[in-house]
Amino acid sequence: MTNQVGLYEKKYPANWVVMQNRILQAFYEMTLDEKRLLLLASSVVRLIDATEKDTIEITAKAFAEACNIQVDSAYTQLKDASETMMRRFFSYRNERGSRVNVQWVIRSIYEDGYVSLCFTDEVLLMLKVFDENNPFTKYKKEDVLKLKGEYSIDIYHLPKNMRQ
């Protein structure tokens, strides 16, 4: 990674979600809980400068508190979201115009009360590099994690993305 990457990856505090717009386009196909899981993981990825080998842990308690849901249901929702993310991939066009297919996560481990995720390098890049060549959207986590509708986060992104 270049020195320029270092300038962008830790610029925003932990309570901010920041991700490249390319990832937001793929984000629309996810379930509400997958989106919530990615939003919670995004700042951790950025702040620890995660690689494919790093596990990002999200506890059921943190998931429940951030999303304003019961801890009992958070266990199941977290487990289901992590399993679904393992099977999910997205596509984008690279700088040469070629279609690139990318898995969201390499590995997902559900333990008692938390999930550990290892994201692919391309996803990590989209969660850490923000500049004029990699347009991005940013907002405070608490503004969106408590939204309840399946498409409410997507609708929230529309005006945010347009203002960037």
N, C-alpha and C positions, 0 to 999 in steps of 0.2 A: 504494500500500500504506500502511496505517496505521502509526503508531508502535508499536502493539501487536504487529504482525507482526515488527518488528525485535527485540522482546523474545524471541520464540520461535525464530526461524530459526537463530540462532547459539548458542543455549543449550547445545547438546550437542556434545561433541568429535567430531573426524573419525572416530574408531574406532567411533562409534555409528550404527546405523541407526535412523531415526525417521521414521515416516510415519503419516498419518491412517488410521484404520480403514477408511474408504471405499475407499482404494486397496488395502488388504489383501484386501478382498472380491473385487476384480477380479484381483488377483494370482494367485489360485488357478488360473486358466485358462492361465497362462504355462508355458513349458517351464522346466526346471531352469536352463538357461543364461540364459534371459531374466530369470529371477528374480535370478540372481547378478549379471547386468549392472545391473539396476535397484538392487540393494542397494549395489553399488560406487559407482554414480552418485549415490545419495541424499545422502550427506554432502557431496559436491562441490557439488551443487545448493544445499544449505542454506548452506554456508560462503561461497560466492561470491555469494549472492543472485541466482541465475541467472534470466534472462528467456528468452523464446522464441528470441531472437537469439544467445544464448550456446551454444557447443558444449561439451559435456562429453566429455572424452577419457578413454578407458580403454585402457591398453596391454595387449597380449597377455601381456607379462611380469607385470604387476600382477594380471591376471586369473588367470594360472596360479599365482602365488604365493598369492594369497588363497584360491583354491579347491583348492589342493593337487593340481594336475594338471600334466601335462607341457606345456612351452611350445609344442611342435610341435602338439599337439592344441588348445591354447588359440586359436591363429590361426583355425582352422576353426570352433570353437565360438563364438568372439566374432563372427565374420563371419555365421554362420548366425543367431545370436540377434538381432543388430542388424537383419538383413533381415526376420526374422519380426516383430519389434516394429514395423516400418514398416507391416505389414499388419494389425496388431492394434488393436482398440479395446475399450473397456469402457463400461458404463452404470451410472448411479446416479440416485437421485431427489434433486432439489434441494429447497430449503426450501419451495417451492410444491407439491411432490409430482409435478412433471413429470419424465419420464424424459429424461435427458441422455446422449447418446452422445459419447464422447471418444476421440480417437486418442492413443496413448501418445507417439509422437514425430512431429515434423514432417519432420525430415530425418535421415538416417543416412549417414555417409560411412565407408567402410572403406578405410583406407590401409595401407601396409605396416607391420604390427605394432601397429596400434591402430584403434579405432573412435571416431568423433565422433558424438554424438547431440544433437539439439535437441528438448527436450521441450515439449509444449504448456503454455500458461499454467495450465490446470486441474490438470495433473499436477504442475507446479512448486508450485502452491499447496498441494497435498496432501503435498508433500515438505518444505514450509517452515513451515506455520502449524499450531501445536499449542496448543490451549487447550480450555476447557470446551465451546465450541461446535463444536470440531473434535477429537473424541476421537482419541487416537493410541496407537501401540504403539512401544516402544523396546527395543533390546537391542544388545549388542556384535556387530559384524560377524563377528569371528572365531568366535563361537558358532555361526554358521549357514553361512557360506560354504563350509566344507569338508564339509558334509553331501552325501551322494552320491545318495540315492534321489530319484526324481521328485517324491514328495509329502512328503519329509522336512522341507522348510522350512515347508510348510503345517501339518504336524503340530506343529512347533515353535511356530508362531504361535498355535495354539489356547489353550494355557494362558497365554501372555504376554498375549493379547488379553483374556482373562477377568479377569486381575488388574489391568488398567489402570483 
